[in-house]
Amino acid sequence: MLAYIIRRVAQSVLVLLVTGFVAFSMFSFVGDPVENMLGQERTQADVDRLRDQLGLDRPFAVQYWKFLEQAVQGNFGLSYRQGRPVSEILAERLPATLELAAVSGLLALLGGIGFGIFTAIRRRGAAANVIMTVSLIGVSLPTFLIGILLIYVFSVELGWLPSFGRGDVVNLGGWSTGFLTQSGLKALVLPAITLGLYQMTLIMRLVRTEMLEVLRMDYIRFSRARGLRERAINFRHALKNTLVPVITITGLQLGSIIAFAIITETVFQWPGVGLLFINAIQFVDIPVMAAYLMMISVMFVAINLIVDLLYFAIDPRLRIDGKAGGH
Amino acid sequence: MKNMLLAATALTLSMTMAQAETLRWARSGDALTLDPHAQNEGPTLALMHQMMEPLVLRNPAGELEGALATDWSVSSDNPDVWNFTLREGVKFHDGADFTAEDVVFSLERALSENSDMKGLISSVASVEAVSDYEVRITTKGPNPLLPAALPNILIIDKDWAEANDTVHVQDVEGGDETYASRNVNGTGAYKLVSREADVKTEMTAFDGYWGKDTYPIGYSDIVYTPIQNPSTRMAALFSGEVDFIQDVPVQDLQRIEQDPGLKIVSSPQNRVIFFGLNTSDELVNGTPEGGNPMADKAVREAMNMAINRDAIKQVVMRGQSIPAGVIMPPFVNGWSEELNSMPATDVAAAKAKLSEAGWGDGFTVQLDCPNDRYVNDEAICQAVVGMMAQIGVTVNLNAQPKAQHFPLISGVESDFYMLGWGVPSYDSEYIFNFLYHTKGELYGTWNGTHYSNEKLDEMTKAIAAEVDLEKRDAMIDEMWAMAKADAVYLPIHHQVLNWAMKTSVGAAVDADDQVKLKYFSVE
């Protein structure tokens, strides 16, 4: 078990290093930050001085090494765009993204499972067909379009919900939360739906398929034959056996919710790390891009690691194999 | 008596109403910093102008107006010296008095190595305080246009900067951020209440403002929010969540006009859009046999004739542009109707001109174009590709983000490129200096055309130091005649600036897109 964990952690570190390497090799294609950092009256001497100061004239491998050297000391440098420490900016922006991702994830999970069960049990009903059809829209419409549509209906036409921003936030020891104010909660609704809709339809379709599969199993038939109530069969026996793959997918999707919040955050001017990243790309803010990409890859690697370890805990066969290997 | 009381109450009420007006203002980008000398960038300066002031200001009409200086003139005995008389009784937001030492400090700070503003005032040699309210600025040689270089050099309090250890402009690699990048102590009409970068900046009217009775200052509080996505920005205006937006997409203008609660205020913008042509012997992206066609003036003229500026205005810009015949905004010193004349679009004549020059079969060239910098930039380039095809010139379009596009121009690595140019000094010298002078360390830094004209170079330096304004204007006319005849740039148009707002907002639009809220009133 320990050897397995160590091996997995070592692999994760390697993945991180490779990700960073690839990211740095790409930065030179994004453009030249110096043009953005100096006004149009700059002279060639200013350009050269700044390029030298930032180390942009050095090969990317050297820049990457310098980044790693500082990063292990917890220093991600200063943002070219804002002139503030990157770690501070990320810490300031992360709560917004995490809160949005948590609400979207929860929405996707609850909505997905609920609708999934419903459409599986009543699979010939009219309501189930309507839900299935609507879910196609969720899968096929691009996020930004859904966002703009929601804004148009609920902000411009009905005037119920704000079209941009996070509303008022309360600062709890460095963590800014929008959960505690009315405007903060209102501001969450549209972005959370936009971000969660795709995942919700995904989970819903997964639950439905799994559920239909399980409902065909012999033990369900025998339960029915035994005269158990439908409710007990559906929820106690069928649902439980459906959830194993759903939990795996949900875990992995949580990572992509955070990573793909970029588009939703841009549409709703949501002040999270995704919007920060988009701005960083436009400005060629290399320190912010590097730190963001590293953060996202750490997150994915960590989630994968946890999922792997969970398998280890859940699936007894893996453990037996491991022991057999040990002998 | 009763009536009078009522009237008085009504008056007080309406006054307090006016006193408590909040303006919610949105545009596409946020200020990058609040340090007045760290970033020479549009939205950054626009936000800072509400809270800090220069010696001399450019008002919405485009004229120079005294802000912290009341008077300025060239010294009678030395043309290299400018004397500025400062406004008395001005207070900083923290209550400190504004004096000459603050001006000396701020200008020296703006001239320091890490300052991004030093290019604007590179002609300044030294600044000294003569008395508490008199400042002497010595320039490197005579500079008749010094005041026009000052509107973006903002003044901060010396003692405040020293007390907060923010004397130096931040060095990007310097480690820590400076106090001045997030705090302000200026003399402006509004003072900073709170700021969350990229999210929201709140300001409130400064009680001790010297110009309280001089300017309308219709709004007591300002909430500034960047909203990047154009559709969201429009939605926020339509839903009433913001009162005033900049960067209005041209396709939404009609909808705003149809909304009875909203209005648009327009002005020609201080930004001319044009194309630069590589005039050297070789092209960067493959020279055709027979050399670079565009080295021949006749070819450049033919290309200029092929451009249908009206079509670009009507189709690409939906009427929101002013076709240009010279790469200079109309209010810049040196502009004239005659200079602005443009050739009629004539495909047949252009083709004839090309074959006369030996390029009757056409040639191929790459057009580099930004896609996130100017209004409909990529669409303009696409239109030009079609227009060039009509005269047999095959254009390969390379549209990319500004961060990749501009290095091509400054590195002189493009054969045919789009560039937009604003003239902050409102004088032709600025254009000659950056765009026409032979490319070098200090001059011609944005000349990506390889164009080099010795006479023009000499005169560029000469007009910079010419104190006799009449003589200077004559020289400028002569220079433009030369520059225009050489046709190294193909002018397209001037952008039109559109601000959208609630009908109650009395906005004072200025050509530089630089909002100055003290001129705003409530209607």
Boltz contact constraints between the chains, C-beta under 6 A:
constraints:
  - contact:
      token1: [A, 31]
      token2: [B, 403]
      max_distance: 6.0
  - contact:
      token1: [A, 31]
      token2: [B, 404]
      max_distance: 6.0
  - contact:
      token1: [A, 32]
      token2: [B, 407]
      max_distance: 6.0
  - contact:
      token1: [A, 35]
      token2: [B, 406]
      max_distance: 6.0
  - contact:
      token1: [A, 35]
      token2: [B, 407]
      max_distance: 6.0
  - contact:
      token1: [A, 39]
      token2: [B, 40]
      max_distance: 6.0
  - contact:
      token1: [A, 39]
      token2: [B, 116]
      max_distance: 6.0
  - contact:
      token1: [A, 41]
      token2: [B, 119]
      max_distance: 6.0
  - contact:
      token1: [A, 41]
      token2: [B, 120]
      max_distance: 6.0
  - contact:
      token1: [A, 42]
      token2: [B, 119]
      max_distance: 6.0
  - contact:
      token1: [A, 43]
      token2: [B, 442]
      max_distance: 6.0
  - contact:
      token1: [A, 43]
      token2: [B, 445]
      max_distance: 6.0
  - contact:
      token1: [A, 44]
      token2: [B, 441]
      max_distance: 6.0
  - contact:
      token1: [A, 53]
      token2: [B, 173]
      max_distance: 6.0
  - contact:
      token1: [A, 81]
      token2: [B, 32]
      max_distance: 6.0
  - contact:
      token1: [A, 82]
      token2: [B, 197]
      max_distance: 6.0
  - contact:
      token1: [A, 83]
      token2: [B, 33]
      max_distance: 6.0
  - contact:
      token1: [A, 83]
      token2: [B, 170]
      max_distance: 6.0
  - contact:
      token1: [A, 83]
      token2: [B, 177]
      max_distance: 6.0
  - contact:
      token1: [A, 83]
      token2: [B, 181]
      max_distance: 6.0
  - contact:
      token1: [A, 84]
      token2: [B, 177]
      max_distance: 6.0
  - contact:
      token1: [A, 148]
      token2: [B, 231]
      max_distance: 6.0
  - contact:
      token1: [A, 151]
      token2: [B, 235]
      max_distance: 6.0
  - contact:
      token1: [A, 155]
      token2: [B, 235]
      max_distance: 6.0
  - contact:
      token1: [A, 155]
      token2: [B, 239]
      max_distance: 6.0
  - contact:
      token1: [A, 156]
      token2: [B, 235]
      max_distance: 6.0
  - contact:
      token1: [A, 156]
      token2: [B, 238]
      max_distance: 6.0
  - contact:
      token1: [A, 156]
      token2: [B, 239]
      max_distance: 6.0
  - contact:
      token1: [A, 159]
      token2: [B, 239]
      max_distance: 6.0
  - contact:
      token1: [A, 163]
      token2: [B, 232]
      max_distance: 6.0
  - contact:
      token1: [A, 163]
      token2: [B, 235]
      max_distance: 6.0
  - contact:
      token1: [A, 163]
      token2: [B, 236]
      max_distance: 6.0
  - contact:
      token1: [A, 163]
      token2: [B, 239]
      max_distance: 6.0
  - contact:
      token1: [A, 164]
      token2: [B, 227]
      max_distance: 6.0
  - contact:
      token1: [A, 164]
      token2: [B, 232]
      max_distance: 6.0
  - contact:
      token1: [A, 164]
      token2: [B, 236]
      max_distance: 6.0
  - contact:
      token1: [A, 266]
      token2: [B, 229]
      max_distance: 6.0
  - contact:
      token1: [A, 267]
      token2: [B, 229]
      max_distance: 6.0
  - contact:
      token1: [A, 267]
      token2: [B, 232]
      max_distance: 6.0
  - contact:
      token1: [A, 269]
      token2: [B, 227]
      max_distance: 6.0
  - contact:
      token1: [A, 269]
      token2: [B, 232]
      max_distance: 6.0
  - contact:
      token1: [A, 271]
      token2: [B, 198]
      max_distance: 6.0
  - contact:
      token1: [A, 271]
      token2: [B, 199]
      max_distance: 6.0
  - contact:
      token1: [A, 284]
      token2: [B, 403]
      max_distance: 6.0
